[in-house]
Amino acid sequence: MTSGKRLLAKVAPYASMARGISNEYRLAILYLLAHDPMWPQDIARHLPIPQNLVAHHLKAMVTSGWLKKKREGKYTMYSINKKVFRQLPQLLIDTPLWREIQK
C-alpha cells in the first residue's frame, strides 16, 4: 500500500482529471460525446445552458484531458479522448478492490 507523499503523487493526476468532469453539465457533455463526436452548437441543443457556457465547459474538459478537439475551417468538433479512460484503472490496479472486481 502506498502512503504519504508517494500516495499524493500517485493520485494528483487523477484529481486534476476528476476536476475536469466535476460538474453535471460536463458529465452530460461526456455522455453525449460517448455516442458520437459533436459540434458545440449540437451539444448546446441538448443542454439547458447557452452555447457560450457549453464552450466554457468544453475548454475545461479539453484542458483536463477528457476531450479532443478537431478544427474544421472555423468550427471545432469535439470527441472523447479514449486514452483517459484507459488510464483510469491505473489508480486502483494495485488494490484488493481491483482484484475483486476483476473476478
C-alpha positions as CSV (number, residue, x, y, z in Angstrom):
1,M,0.0,0.0,0.0
2,T,1.2,3.5,-0.9
3,S,1.1,6.3,1.6
4,G,2.3,9.8,2.4
5,K,3.9,11.8,-0.4
6,R,4.0,8.9,-2.8
7,L,0.3,8.4,-2.4
8,L,-0.4,12.1,-3.1
9,A,1.9,12.0,-6.1
10,K,0.0,8.9,-7.4
11,V,-3.5,10.5,-7.1
12,A,-2.6,14.0,-8.2
13,P,-3.1,13.4,-11.9
14,Y,-6.5,11.8,-11.2
15,A,-7.6,14.7,-9.0
16,S,-6.9,17.0,-12.0
17,M,-8.8,14.7,-14.3
18,A,-11.7,14.5,-11.8
19,R,-12.0,18.3,-11.6
20,G,-12.4,18.3,-15.4
21,I,-15.8,16.5,-15.1
22,S,-16.9,17.6,-11.6
23,N,-20.0,19.3,-12.9
24,E,-23.3,18.0,-14.0
25,Y,-23.1,19.7,-17.4
26,R,-19.7,18.3,-18.0
27,L,-20.9,14.8,-17.2
28,A,-23.8,15.4,-19.5
29,I,-21.4,16.5,-22.3
30,L,-19.3,13.4,-21.7
31,Y,-22.4,11.3,-22.0
32,L,-23.4,13.0,-25.3
33,L,-19.9,12.6,-26.8
34,A,-19.7,9.0,-25.8
35,H,-22.3,8.5,-28.5
36,D,-20.7,10.5,-31.3
37,P,-18.3,13.5,-31.8
38,M,-20.3,16.7,-31.9
39,W,-20.2,20.4,-32.6
40,P,-20.7,22.8,-29.7
41,Q,-24.0,24.1,-31.1
42,D,-25.3,20.5,-31.3
43,I,-24.2,19.9,-27.7
44,A,-26.0,23.1,-26.6
45,R,-29.2,21.9,-28.1
46,H,-29.2,19.0,-25.6
47,L,-28.5,21.2,-22.6
48,P,-30.5,24.0,-20.8
49,I,-27.5,26.4,-21.0
50,P,-26.3,28.9,-23.6
51,Q,-23.7,27.9,-26.2
52,N,-21.0,30.2,-24.6
53,L,-21.3,28.2,-21.4
54,V,-21.1,25.0,-23.3
55,A,-17.9,26.3,-24.8
56,H,-16.5,27.1,-21.4
57,H,-17.2,23.6,-20.2
58,L,-15.7,22.1,-23.4
59,K,-12.5,24.1,-22.9
60,A,-12.1,22.9,-19.3
61,M,-12.7,19.3,-20.4
62,V,-10.1,19.6,-23.2
63,T,-7.6,21.1,-20.7
64,S,-8.1,18.3,-18.2
65,G,-7.7,15.7,-21.0
66,W,-11.2,14.3,-21.3
67,L,-11.9,15.6,-24.8
68,K,-10.1,16.1,-28.0
69,K,-10.9,18.8,-30.5
70,K,-10.5,18.9,-34.3
71,R,-10.7,22.2,-36.2
72,E,-12.6,22.1,-39.5
73,G,-12.4,25.5,-41.0
74,K,-13.6,28.0,-38.5
75,Y,-15.5,25.3,-36.5
76,T,-14.4,22.8,-33.9
77,M,-15.6,19.2,-33.5
78,Y,-15.3,17.6,-30.0
79,S,-14.8,13.9,-29.2
80,I,-13.9,11.7,-26.3
81,N,-10.2,11.2,-25.5
82,K,-10.1,7.4,-25.1
83,K,-6.7,7.5,-23.6
84,V,-8.1,9.0,-20.4
85,F,-10.5,6.0,-20.0
86,R,-7.6,3.6,-20.4
87,Q,-5.6,5.4,-17.7
88,L,-8.4,5.4,-15.1
89,P,-7.9,1.8,-13.9
90,Q,-4.2,2.6,-13.1
91,L,-5.4,4.4,-10.0
92,L,-6.8,1.3,-8.3
93,I,-4.9,-1.5,-10.1
94,D,-2.7,-2.4,-7.1
95,T,-5.6,-2.6,-4.7
96,P,-7.7,-5.6,-3.3
97,L,-10.8,-3.9,-4.7
98,W,-9.4,-4.0,-8.2
99,R,-8.6,-7.7,-7.9
100,E,-12.0,-8.4,-6.6
101,I,-13.9,-6.6,-9.3
102,Q,-11.8,-8.3,-12.0
103,K,-13.1,-11.8,-10.9
